[in-house]
Amino acid sequence: MDAARVDSWLWAIRVYKTRSSATTACRAGHVRVNGDKVKAAQQIRVGDELRIRIAGFDRILIVRQLLVKRVGAPLAALAYEDKTPEREPQAALGLRDRGAGRPTKRERRDIDKLRGRHDDRLN
């Protein structure tokens, strides 16, 4: 086997939970092969670079092995090389405990300051 469908491969290496969700991502333009947007039936080969947009971030994968059947996670990890750069950790801004009720006026102003939306007229 020298080529495989991109949606089938993404499903087989466990990037997407179902093959139909991989197909939907291809249709939406979230999958690029060597810089070009592709359809789900696009054939990929060993050495191709895939950019997959998931949750607002790009994941960069290099194809090392072609798979068309879903395999276990340890075997799936051997089928690609992950070139995704590390993400910077983001602080949780203005999160409140569940069940804490509505914020007080002071808490709301503090949350707005953290988010950078404070009004100078209030200070």
Disulfide bonds with the S-S distance in Angstrom:
none
